[in-house]
Amino acid sequence: MPSSIPEHGWSMAGAGVALVTEADGTISGEEATGLYHRDRRIVSGMRLLVDGQPPVYLNGAATGAATHRLTYGHWGDSPDPLAVIVRERSLNNGYQEHLSIHCFRDPISLQVEVHLLAGGGTVYHLDQETHSPEDARLLAEALWADGAAKSGLTLKTNLSVNPGTPSSFSWGIKIDVEMPTVRPSTLVTTGDSRLQRALESSAWTFEALTVQEPRTGISFLAAGAPHFLALFGRDALFASILSMVADPRRTLETIEILASYQGKDRHPLTLEDHGRILHELRIGDMGVFDLDPGTAYYGSIDATPLFVVAMSEALCWGISPSQLEPLLPMARSAIAWCRAHTDKFGFIQSVPHDGGIANQNWKDSGDSIVRPDGSVVQGATSPVEVQGYFHQALYGLAELESAFGNRSEAAALFNEAETFAERFHQHFLVDEPCLVALALDASGEPIPVRASNVGHLLGTDLITDELAGRLVDRLFSEEEFSGWGVRTLAASEAAYNPLGYHVGSVWPHDNAVLLRGLAHRRFDSQTRRLAAALVELAVAERHQLPELLGGFPRTQIPEPVPYPASARPQAWAAAVPYQIVTALLGLQPEIHHNRVRIHSVLKDDQRIKISRLRLGERMIDIDARGSDATVSGDIDGLTISVET
């Protein structure tokens, strides 16, 4: 498990740099605190002293994608603060701090010091970190100060402060980073200030986690900070699909960079194979599973069908066929890989990789697939949600083929999808209360365990409406719905652990996929209920949704219980507020068919406005209040369906 981020600490990122501190801004070297460049911790200690003592932390706030402001008091021997220190921190170009000292009645002279300690360990080996003289030398060379004296890794300055006239100095650490260009995204305004703050936090997170890949020059969304400042196929695809309303062009960039690394040859160490989409690519100086740095690892079975799903979604949201046509052979290769990696019934199968990942679906921990008695399933499995992605990918590729006039290929894919669905119902459906199996084991037997995986089927057409309704009732039962979201594993299961990574915790992105399916199937009351729970979770988490949290019932513990190693900021968690907006509006563009569908489930006193929504060459605005919505802008030739 990665080192933990302090529960009430601060974390931010920008252009492949990440900062994690304690709540008072200190880097103690404990847990995951530090300043990171890509995969390596370059600062493992940072202390601010005023007249030889740490100032008293008063409060702090995130002020942008990669900026924080922390405020401290200095008492000395006085009963009231003699001075206030304001510390502005930024990762916009390397690491920068601006400290200003304010006093109020009498002039004051203070000695301010900053003490640093060099790091050296990679994000997964912080417990083995050594502090070499070379690391200290490099850090000292990168350290700069304006208004303070530098001695090795220590900065000192004496400041005389007069009331009403603050004194200040700046310092920082030069880091060679390339700041990606940040495009303006869709403007979303809501009548709910809580959702509005969550959307603002998401926009900042996306900006903070945008990294430029050096080989292609394409920008991508890193999975999270500080451990996952890397390209993860599954994470990037889900984040882009769930946040389409923010900027569909991000999905195109995600598809393009993953296509550039699509597998060409079979390789037993990396699991590269023709047509396969990568699981993880680190662009720093740490490799994946002891592979050389910069070597892609392909141990995922869901990124490949999701790659095709993302392409079809991009078509729906207005990415032009001319931009997607060069990628069509990659989509065909991805489907071919899926067909070739199945169990005896034709379902995509995860085969454990020695020295790599055992379970290659999104719940990729070794104990995520369990039996009703609580024992961990050994050997190959065919996870249920991946079959939904494949079914959706078949339909998606059929839409793509049809868009390019390949009607016979499209018809064959539609037929294949229907046959696949029939076969799925034969092998995955089980008795109540489970209804649909978590997976098939290596022998093809269904595993009747209640887990959140089945929620991913709601956004596909793999199951019937009747079965979908029964699954929704199951997912919102007390055993599965914690009050903050649906648990990864039902509390009634033998293996349930509310702080188990994939066996009882709650993942916001997992619930956003479920939310997407609820809106697709028009389960209106459940859409509102889950959206409300996720908004309330964002409020409880300083408007920044965590990667995951404990699955304790909210009726028992009213506050969210953090998972110790939850990444923050994290990309697919940041996509959740955008999906909340999309689901509440029931927004389903089909620009390749010149159609936009809206089915708003807002309450009568709720309002959401979307401005500058880019759908290909079009720019449209949507204003929804209650169940009514109006669409304006470049809508000539579009069929607008506002459905109730």
VMD Tcl script that draws the C-alpha trace (Angstrom):
set ca {
  {0.00 0.00 0.00}
  {1.37 3.50 -0.80}
  {2.39 5.75 2.10}
  {-0.55 7.67 3.53}
  {-1.39 11.32 2.98}
  {-2.03 13.07 6.34}
  {-5.77 13.10 6.98}
  {-6.03 16.87 7.47}
  {-2.94 17.80 5.50}
  {-2.52 19.59 2.19}
  {-1.81 18.09 -1.18}
  {-1.50 19.77 -4.57}
  {0.09 19.09 -7.93}
  {1.09 20.77 -11.16}
  {2.88 19.62 -14.31}
  {4.25 16.44 -12.76}
  {5.22 18.08 -9.44}
  {3.37 17.30 -6.20}
  {3.47 18.72 -2.69}
  {2.13 16.90 0.37}
  {2.40 18.54 3.80}
  {0.97 18.30 7.26}
  {-1.98 20.57 8.07}
  {0.41 23.30 9.30}
  {2.45 23.23 6.08}
  {5.32 21.22 7.55}
  {7.02 18.41 5.66}
  {7.94 15.95 8.37}
  {9.07 13.08 6.18}
  {6.40 10.96 7.85}
  {3.80 9.19 5.74}
  {3.87 10.64 2.19}
  {4.74 14.22 3.08}
  {7.27 15.75 0.71}
  {7.88 17.63 -2.52}
  {7.90 15.29 -5.52}
  {9.02 15.60 -9.09}
  {7.28 12.88 -11.06}
  {8.17 9.66 -9.18}
  {10.85 10.91 -6.77}
  {10.67 12.78 -3.47}
  {13.17 15.61 -3.73}
  {12.33 17.27 -0.38}
  {11.63 15.12 2.66}
  {11.75 17.86 5.29}
  {10.57 21.49 5.46}
  {10.18 23.60 8.60}
  {9.31 27.26 9.04}
  {10.64 28.94 12.22}
  {9.98 32.44 13.55}
  {12.42 33.55 16.26}
  {13.44 29.93 16.61}
  {9.93 28.54 17.12}
  {7.30 27.14 14.73}
  {4.57 29.74 14.22}
  {1.06 28.76 15.26}
  {-1.00 27.56 12.31}
  {-4.35 29.39 12.07}
  {-5.96 28.37 8.79}
  {-5.41 27.55 5.15}
  {-7.17 27.33 1.82}
  {-6.62 26.11 -1.71}
  {-6.67 29.18 -3.93}
  {-6.14 27.58 -7.34}
  {-5.11 24.47 -9.22}
  {-1.62 24.52 -7.72}
  {-1.72 27.27 -5.10}
  {-2.38 27.35 -1.36}
  {-2.48 30.12 1.23}
  {-1.61 29.30 4.86}
  {-1.89 31.76 7.75}
  {0.05 31.64 11.04}
  {0.29 33.66 14.24}
  {3.41 34.61 16.24}
  {2.79 35.30 19.93}
  {6.24 35.61 21.49}
  {5.61 36.34 25.18}
  {2.47 38.34 24.48}
  {-1.07 37.21 25.36}
  {-2.13 38.31 21.86}
  {-0.44 37.67 18.52}
  {2.38 40.09 17.78}
  {2.43 39.23 14.09}
  {0.62 37.26 11.42}
  {2.52 35.33 8.75}
  {0.84 34.70 5.40}
  {2.44 31.98 3.32}
  {1.50 31.74 -0.37}
  {2.66 28.48 -1.97}
  {2.66 27.61 -5.66}
  {3.70 24.84 -8.04}
  {3.12 26.81 -11.21}
  {6.81 26.95 -12.11}
  {8.72 24.65 -9.81}
  {8.06 25.31 -6.12}
  {7.63 28.90 -4.92}
  {6.74 30.55 -1.62}
  {6.04 34.16 -0.77}
  {5.97 34.95 2.95}
  {4.64 38.25 4.26}
  {4.72 39.38 7.91}
  {2.05 41.74 9.28}
  {1.95 43.49 12.65}
  {-0.76 45.72 14.11}
  {0.24 48.04 16.99}
  {3.97 48.15 17.62}
  {6.91 47.65 15.26}
  {8.52 44.24 15.52}
  {11.73 42.58 14.37}
  {11.70 38.86 13.64}
  {14.14 36.24 12.43}
  {12.51 33.93 9.90}
  {14.12 30.63 8.90}
  {13.27 27.86 6.47}
  {15.02 24.51 6.97}
  {14.95 21.85 4.24}
  {16.01 18.23 4.10}
  {16.69 16.52 0.77}
  {14.80 13.40 -0.25}
  {15.81 10.77 -2.74}
  {13.34 7.88 -2.54}
  {10.75 6.95 -5.14}
  {7.06 7.13 -4.25}
  {6.76 3.39 -3.56}
  {10.03 3.10 -1.63}
  {9.90 6.00 0.81}
  {10.60 3.61 3.69}
  {13.95 2.80 2.05}
  {14.85 6.43 1.35}
  {18.42 7.54 2.00}
  {19.61 11.13 2.14}
  {22.76 11.22 0.07}
  {25.18 14.18 -0.15}
  {24.48 14.26 -3.89}
  {20.73 14.70 -3.30}
  {21.47 17.52 -0.86}
  {23.87 19.17 -3.31}
  {21.35 19.07 -6.15}
  {18.62 20.49 -3.93}
  {20.92 23.27 -2.70}
  {21.74 24.18 -6.32}
  {18.03 24.38 -7.17}
  {17.21 26.46 -4.08}
  {16.81 30.22 -4.57}
  {15.83 33.11 -2.33}
  {14.94 36.77 -2.78}
  {15.32 38.69 0.45}
  {16.92 35.91 2.50}
  {20.41 34.50 2.94}
  {21.01 30.95 1.74}
  {23.36 28.54 3.51}
  {23.17 25.01 2.19}
  {19.56 23.96 2.73}
  {18.75 26.72 5.23}
  {17.32 30.17 4.51}
  {17.48 33.02 7.06}
  {16.32 36.60 7.06}
  {15.74 39.31 9.67}
  {12.61 41.34 8.98}
  {11.62 44.65 10.55}
  {7.88 45.14 10.32}
  {5.87 48.32 10.92}
  {2.12 48.37 11.53}
  {0.24 48.57 8.26}
  {3.38 47.90 6.18}
  {4.10 44.20 5.79}
  {7.60 42.88 5.15}
  {8.16 39.89 2.91}
  {10.57 37.60 1.13}
  {10.28 34.88 -1.51}
  {12.05 31.62 -2.07}
  {11.66 28.49 -4.13}
  {13.12 25.42 -5.76}
  {13.82 25.39 -9.49}
  {12.34 22.32 -11.16}
  {12.54 21.68 -14.88}
  {8.88 21.31 -15.80}
  {6.83 22.03 -18.89}
  {3.52 23.68 -18.03}
  {0.82 22.33 -20.39}
  {-1.51 24.83 -21.98}
  {-4.79 24.98 -20.09}
  {-7.80 25.36 -22.35}
  {-10.99 27.09 -21.23}
  {-13.58 24.45 -20.39}
  {-17.35 24.48 -20.24}
  {-18.75 26.96 -17.73}
  {-21.22 25.30 -15.37}
  {-23.16 27.36 -12.83}
  {-25.63 25.90 -10.39}
  {-28.00 27.19 -7.79}
  {-26.34 24.81 -5.33}
  {-23.24 26.48 -3.88}
  {-22.02 23.10 -2.60}
  {-21.99 21.55 -6.07}
  {-20.50 24.78 -7.45}
  {-17.53 24.54 -5.07}
  {-17.02 20.89 -5.97}
  {-16.99 21.78 -9.68}
  {-14.43 24.52 -9.02}
  {-12.25 22.02 -7.13}
  {-12.56 19.54 -10.02}
  {-11.48 22.15 -12.56}
  {-8.43 22.93 -10.42}
  {-7.62 19.24 -10.04}
  {-7.79 18.59 -13.78}
  {-5.48 21.55 -14.36}
  {-3.11 20.35 -11.62}
  {-2.92 16.78 -12.93}
  {-2.43 17.68 -16.59}
  {1.04 16.48 -17.62}
  {2.80 16.55 -20.97}
  {4.14 13.21 -22.18}
  {7.70 13.85 -23.46}
  {7.70 11.36 -26.35}
  {4.52 12.50 -28.10}
  {4.08 15.97 -26.62}
  {0.43 15.08 -25.94}
  {-1.03 16.24 -22.64}
  {-2.69 13.63 -20.46}
  {-4.46 13.49 -17.12}
  {-2.24 11.83 -14.52}
  {-4.12 9.51 -12.19}
  {-3.33 11.25 -8.90}
  {-0.76 12.75 -6.56}
  {1.75 12.04 -5.26}
  {1.95 8.31 -6.03}
  {0.26 8.24 -9.42}
  {1.69 11.12 -11.47}
  {1.68 8.75 -14.41}
  {-0.53 7.66 -17.30}
  {-2.99 4.95 -16.29}
  {-5.14 3.77 -19.19}
  {-8.20 2.84 -17.18}
  {-8.10 5.96 -14.99}
  {-7.57 8.38 -17.87}
  {-10.38 6.80 -19.89}
  {-12.87 6.81 -17.03}
  {-11.95 10.37 -16.03}
  {-12.46 11.63 -19.57}
  {-15.72 9.71 -20.16}
  {-17.24 10.88 -16.86}
  {-16.24 14.52 -17.45}
  {-17.30 14.87 -21.10}
  {-19.37 17.93 -20.25}
  {-16.19 19.77 -19.17}
  {-14.31 19.32 -22.44}
  {-14.78 16.46 -24.95}
  {-11.39 17.31 -26.45}
  {-9.70 15.80 -23.41}
  {-11.17 12.44 -24.41}
  {-9.66 12.77 -27.88}
  {-6.24 13.50 -26.36}
  {-6.59 10.49 -24.07}
  {-7.47 8.24 -27.01}
  {-4.58 9.60 -29.08}
  {-1.89 9.07 -26.45}
  {-3.16 5.57 -25.62}
  {-3.28 4.74 -29.32}
  {0.36 5.80 -29.66}
  {1.28 3.13 -27.08}
  {-1.18 0.44 -28.24}
  {0.43 -2.97 -28.14}
  {2.17 -4.26 -31.25}
  {4.10 -7.34 -30.15}
  {3.67 -10.00 -27.48}
  {5.91 -9.53 -24.45}
  {5.67 -11.78 -21.35}
  {7.15 -9.23 -18.91}
  {5.11 -6.18 -19.91}
  {2.06 -8.16 -21.11}
  {2.12 -6.12 -24.29}
  {0.06 -7.77 -27.02}
  {-1.26 -6.67 -30.37}
  {-4.21 -4.31 -29.88}
  {-3.93 -4.12 -26.09}
  {-4.15 -0.77 -24.29}
  {-1.62 -0.03 -21.57}
  {-2.37 -0.14 -17.87}
  {0.43 2.12 -16.62}
  {3.21 4.27 -18.03}
  {5.55 6.19 -15.75}
  {7.43 9.06 -17.32}
  {9.67 9.73 -14.31}
  {12.65 7.70 -13.13}
  {10.73 4.79 -11.63}
  {9.61 1.76 -13.61}
  {6.53 -0.42 -13.17}
  {7.18 -3.78 -11.48}
  {10.95 -3.39 -11.92}
  {10.63 -2.63 -15.63}
  {12.88 0.09 -17.02}
  {11.56 3.64 -16.51}
  {9.43 4.75 -19.44}
  {8.35 1.17 -20.25}
  {4.60 0.67 -20.53}
  {2.94 -2.15 -18.56}
  {-0.21 -3.65 -20.08}
  {-1.72 -5.63 -17.17}
  {-5.33 -4.51 -17.58}
  {-8.25 -6.21 -19.30}
  {-10.69 -3.30 -19.13}
  {-8.66 -0.42 -20.60}
  {-8.85 -2.07 -24.03}
  {-12.67 -2.19 -24.39}
  {-12.94 1.18 -22.60}
  {-10.66 2.65 -25.29}
  {-13.33 1.82 -27.89}
  {-16.12 3.05 -25.62}
  {-14.31 6.38 -25.26}
  {-13.99 6.67 -29.03}
  {-17.71 6.15 -29.53}
  {-18.49 8.63 -26.74}
  {-16.20 11.16 -28.43}
  {-18.22 10.72 -31.62}
  {-21.45 11.36 -29.72}
  {-20.03 14.51 -28.10}
  {-18.98 16.05 -31.39}
  {-15.39 15.02 -32.03}
  {-15.30 15.07 -35.82}
  {-15.17 11.82 -37.81}
  {-12.10 13.17 -39.61}
  {-10.24 13.22 -36.28}
  {-11.43 9.75 -35.32}
  {-10.99 8.01 -38.68}
  {-7.19 7.57 -38.31}
  {-7.90 5.84 -34.98}
  {-10.45 3.38 -36.41}
  {-7.83 0.63 -37.09}
  {-6.77 0.90 -33.42}
  {-10.38 0.40 -32.31}
  {-10.66 -2.69 -34.50}
  {-7.41 -4.06 -33.07}
  {-8.67 -3.46 -29.55}
  {-11.85 -5.44 -30.23}
  {-9.76 -8.21 -31.79}
  {-7.63 -8.38 -28.64}
  {-10.78 -8.66 -26.50}
  {-12.10 -11.54 -28.62}
  {-8.80 -13.39 -28.32}
  {-8.53 -13.18 -24.51}
  {-11.60 -14.96 -23.25}
  {-12.62 -17.92 -21.16}
  {-14.26 -21.00 -22.69}
  {-17.60 -19.19 -22.91}
  {-16.22 -16.17 -24.76}
  {-16.04 -13.73 -21.82}
  {-12.99 -11.51 -21.35}
  {-10.81 -13.16 -18.75}
  {-8.21 -11.88 -16.29}
  {-5.26 -14.23 -15.90}
  {-2.95 -13.54 -12.91}
  {0.46 -12.23 -13.91}
  {3.40 -13.49 -11.85}
  {5.34 -10.45 -10.71}
  {2.54 -8.15 -11.86}
  {-1.19 -7.70 -11.27}
  {-3.37 -10.63 -10.31}
  {-6.80 -9.09 -10.86}
  {-6.65 -6.96 -13.98}
  {-10.04 -5.25 -13.70}
  {-10.49 -1.92 -11.90}
  {-10.56 -3.65 -8.52}
  {-6.98 -4.76 -9.04}
  {-5.99 -5.69 -5.49}
  {-5.24 -9.35 -4.90}
  {-8.22 -9.95 -2.60}
  {-10.93 -8.10 -4.52}
  {-12.70 -11.16 -5.96}
  {-14.03 -13.34 -3.16}
  {-16.43 -16.22 -2.68}
  {-19.54 -16.22 -0.47}
  {-17.52 -17.88 2.32}
  {-15.06 -14.98 2.27}
  {-12.19 -16.87 0.67}
  {-10.18 -15.16 -2.07}
  {-10.72 -16.59 -5.55}
  {-7.52 -18.03 -6.96}
  {-6.63 -18.21 -10.63}
  {-8.28 -16.69 -13.67}
  {-11.60 -14.85 -13.43}
  {-14.03 -13.18 -15.83}
  {-15.22 -10.02 -14.00}
  {-18.81 -8.97 -14.66}
  {-18.28 -5.26 -15.37}
  {-15.65 -5.93 -18.05}
  {-18.24 -7.91 -20.00}
  {-20.43 -4.81 -19.91}
  {-17.60 -2.68 -21.29}
  {-17.02 -5.18 -24.11}
  {-20.71 -5.24 -25.02}
  {-20.71 -1.43 -25.02}
  {-17.51 -1.44 -27.12}
  {-19.12 -3.69 -29.75}
  {-22.00 -1.23 -30.09}
  {-19.52 1.65 -30.05}
  {-17.40 0.23 -32.84}
  {-20.58 -0.49 -34.80}
  {-21.52 3.21 -34.49}
  {-18.03 4.21 -35.63}
  {-18.14 1.85 -38.62}
  {-21.57 3.15 -39.54}
  {-20.35 6.74 -39.34}
  {-17.75 5.91 -41.98}
  {-20.25 4.11 -44.22}
  {-19.12 0.58 -43.35}
  {-22.64 -0.78 -42.99}
  {-21.93 -4.49 -43.28}
  {-19.22 -4.30 -40.58}
  {-21.62 -2.35 -38.36}
  {-24.39 -4.92 -38.82}
  {-22.03 -7.78 -37.95}
  {-20.97 -6.00 -34.75}
  {-24.59 -5.36 -33.71}
  {-25.33 -9.07 -34.21}
  {-22.25 -10.04 -32.23}
  {-23.37 -7.80 -29.37}
  {-26.84 -9.40 -29.29}
  {-25.39 -12.91 -29.26}
  {-22.96 -11.88 -26.50}
  {-25.84 -10.55 -24.38}
  {-27.74 -13.82 -24.72}
  {-24.67 -15.76 -23.64}
  {-24.12 -13.39 -20.72}
  {-27.60 -14.01 -19.39}
  {-27.03 -17.76 -19.56}
  {-23.86 -17.70 -17.48}
  {-23.90 -14.66 -15.16}
  {-27.45 -14.58 -13.85}
  {-27.83 -16.16 -10.39}
  {-30.51 -16.44 -7.73}
  {-31.54 -13.66 -5.36}
  {-30.26 -11.70 -3.56}
  {-27.19 -11.43 -5.81}
  {-29.02 -11.62 -9.18}
  {-25.84 -11.14 -11.25}
  {-22.53 -12.79 -10.38}
  {-19.45 -10.80 -9.45}
  {-17.40 -12.90 -11.89}
  {-16.95 -16.37 -13.31}
  {-14.09 -18.38 -11.82}
  {-11.50 -20.32 -13.82}
  {-13.87 -23.27 -14.24}
  {-16.67 -21.02 -15.51}
  {-18.75 -21.15 -12.32}
  {-20.52 -17.92 -11.33}
  {-19.47 -16.31 -8.04}
  {-22.69 -15.11 -6.35}
  {-21.28 -12.23 -4.29}
  {-22.89 -8.79 -3.93}
  {-20.43 -6.14 -5.07}
  {-20.61 -2.76 -6.79}
  {-19.23 -4.13 -10.08}
  {-22.72 -4.87 -11.38}
  {-23.58 -1.19 -11.16}
  {-21.38 -0.61 -14.19}
  {-23.82 -2.65 -16.29}
  {-26.58 -0.05 -15.93}
  {-24.89 2.28 -18.39}
  {-24.73 -0.47 -20.99}
  {-27.48 -2.33 -22.85}
  {-26.21 -5.73 -21.75}
  {-29.06 -6.33 -19.29}
  {-32.82 -5.89 -19.56}
  {-34.72 -3.04 -17.95}
  {-36.48 -5.51 -15.66}
  {-33.19 -6.92 -14.37}
  {-31.74 -3.39 -14.10}
  {-34.62 -2.39 -11.81}
  {-34.01 -5.34 -9.50}
  {-30.28 -4.57 -9.42}
  {-30.96 -0.95 -8.50}
  {-33.11 -2.08 -5.57}
  {-30.26 -4.37 -4.51}
  {-27.58 -1.67 -4.81}
  {-29.58 0.81 -2.72}
  {-30.25 -1.66 0.07}
  {-28.74 -1.03 3.53}
  {-26.19 -3.77 2.92}
  {-24.76 -1.99 -0.11}
  {-25.54 1.74 0.16}
  {-23.55 3.34 2.98}
  {-25.17 6.78 2.81}
  {-22.16 8.23 0.99}
  {-22.37 5.80 -1.90}
  {-22.53 2.12 -2.84}
  {-19.91 -0.05 -1.17}
  {-17.45 -2.07 -3.20}
  {-18.68 -5.13 -1.30}
  {-21.95 -5.56 0.56}
  {-21.80 -5.43 4.34}
  {-23.62 -8.78 4.40}
  {-20.75 -10.57 2.63}
  {-18.31 -12.66 4.66}
  {-15.25 -10.81 3.31}
  {-16.66 -7.34 4.06}
  {-14.26 -4.87 5.64}
  {-15.34 -1.20 5.66}
  {-11.69 -0.19 5.29}
  {-10.85 -2.91 2.79}
  {-9.46 -1.37 -0.40}
  {-11.94 -3.13 -2.68}
  {-13.97 -5.20 -0.20}
  {-16.17 -2.69 1.58}
  {-14.87 0.81 0.91}
  {-16.75 3.43 -1.16}
  {-15.15 4.86 -4.33}
  {-16.73 8.06 -5.70}
  {-15.77 7.27 -9.32}
  {-17.36 3.81 -8.99}
  {-20.53 5.54 -7.89}
  {-20.27 8.07 -10.73}
  {-20.31 5.17 -13.20}
  {-23.40 3.88 -11.40}
  {-24.89 7.39 -11.50}
  {-24.27 7.53 -15.25}
  {-26.16 4.26 -15.62}
  {-29.05 5.42 -13.43}
  {-29.50 8.47 -15.65}
  {-29.20 6.34 -18.80}
  {-31.94 4.01 -17.52}
  {-34.02 6.92 -16.14}
  {-34.12 5.85 -12.53}
  {-34.91 9.44 -11.60}
  {-35.32 9.25 -7.82}
  {-32.19 7.11 -7.42}
  {-30.24 9.51 -9.65}
  {-31.19 12.38 -7.35}
  {-30.43 10.35 -4.23}
  {-26.96 9.25 -5.28}
  {-26.08 12.69 -6.67}
  {-27.11 14.28 -3.35}
  {-24.97 11.83 -1.37}
  {-21.91 12.57 -3.52}
  {-22.40 16.34 -3.19}
  {-22.68 15.99 0.58}
  {-19.50 13.91 0.58}
  {-17.70 16.64 -1.35}
  {-18.80 19.22 1.25}
  {-17.48 17.03 4.06}
  {-14.14 16.67 2.22}
  {-13.38 20.39 1.68}
  {-15.12 20.15 -1.73}
  {-12.47 17.77 -3.09}
  {-13.77 14.22 -3.42}
  {-11.33 11.56 -2.18}
  {-10.19 8.55 -4.18}
  {-12.02 6.33 -1.68}
  {-13.34 6.30 1.87}
  {-14.48 3.80 4.46}
  {-17.74 1.99 3.93}
  {-19.09 2.54 7.43}
  {-22.83 3.27 7.50}
  {-23.51 6.99 7.65}
  {-26.26 6.36 10.19}
  {-23.61 4.88 12.51}
  {-20.73 7.30 11.84}
  {-22.08 10.60 10.45}
  {-18.69 11.79 9.15}
  {-16.80 10.19 6.24}
  {-14.07 7.88 7.54}
  {-10.94 8.39 5.40}
  {-9.00 5.57 3.83}
  {-5.36 6.08 4.91}
  {-3.69 5.92 1.47}
  {-6.39 7.68 -0.53}
  {-4.81 9.85 -3.25}
  {-5.57 13.56 -3.24}
  {-5.93 15.15 -5.74}
  {-7.15 12.25 -7.88}
  {-8.37 12.37 -11.47}
  {-11.38 10.08 -11.68}
  {-12.67 11.37 -8.33}
  {-12.41 14.91 -9.76}
  {-14.56 13.79 -12.70}
  {-17.48 12.96 -10.39}
  {-19.02 16.48 -10.04}
  {-19.11 16.79 -13.83}
  {-20.94 13.47 -14.03}
  {-23.38 14.68 -11.37}
  {-24.27 17.62 -13.63}
  {-24.57 15.39 -16.71}
  {-26.76 12.88 -14.87}
  {-29.07 15.45 -13.27}
  {-29.64 16.98 -16.70}
  {-29.99 13.58 -18.38}
  {-27.72 15.06 -21.04}
  {-27.07 12.70 -23.97}
  {-25.61 14.34 -27.08}
  {-25.59 12.35 -30.32}
  {-23.98 14.93 -32.56}
  {-23.20 12.37 -35.28}
  {-27.00 12.02 -35.57}
  {-27.57 15.80 -35.13}
  {-29.45 15.20 -31.91}
  {-29.23 16.27 -28.25}
  {-31.41 14.65 -25.61}
  {-32.13 16.18 -22.20}
  {-34.08 14.61 -19.36}
  {-33.69 16.88 -16.35}
  {-34.41 15.37 -12.95}
  {-33.75 18.59 -11.04}
  {-36.22 19.53 -8.35}
  {-38.46 22.51 -9.08}
  {-36.24 24.90 -7.09}
  {-32.97 23.65 -8.60}
  {-31.19 25.20 -11.57}
  {-28.13 24.34 -13.68}
  {-26.77 26.49 -16.49}
  {-24.16 25.27 -18.95}
  {-22.38 27.86 -21.07}
  {-19.94 27.34 -23.93}
  {-20.50 23.58 -24.16}
  {-18.32 22.59 -27.09}
  {-19.87 19.87 -29.24}
  {-17.52 19.62 -32.17}
  {-17.75 22.84 -34.15}
  {-20.86 23.87 -32.26}
  {-21.04 25.88 -29.05}
  {-24.33 25.61 -27.16}
  {-25.85 26.79 -23.88}
  {-28.31 24.87 -21.69}
  {-30.47 26.40 -18.97}
  {-32.38 23.86 -16.88}
  {-34.75 24.52 -14.00}
  {-36.71 21.65 -12.56}
  {-37.76 19.37 -15.40}
  {-37.69 22.17 -17.98}
  {-34.67 23.08 -20.11}
  {-33.91 25.48 -22.94}
  {-31.05 25.13 -25.40}
  {-29.56 28.04 -27.32}
  {-26.46 28.88 -29.33}
  {-25.37 27.10 -32.49}
  {-28.35 24.75 -32.74}
  {-29.29 25.08 -36.42}
  {-29.92 21.60 -37.80}
  {-29.97 20.01 -34.34}
  {-32.95 18.09 -33.03}
  {-33.33 19.09 -29.37}
  {-35.38 16.61 -27.34}
  {-36.32 17.82 -23.84}
  {-38.01 14.78 -22.40}
  {-39.98 14.46 -19.17}
}
mol new
graphics top color blue
foreach p $ca { graphics top sphere $p radius 0.5 }
foreach p [lrange $ca 0 end-1] q [lrange $ca 1 end] { graphics top cylinder $p $q radius 0.2 }
display resetview
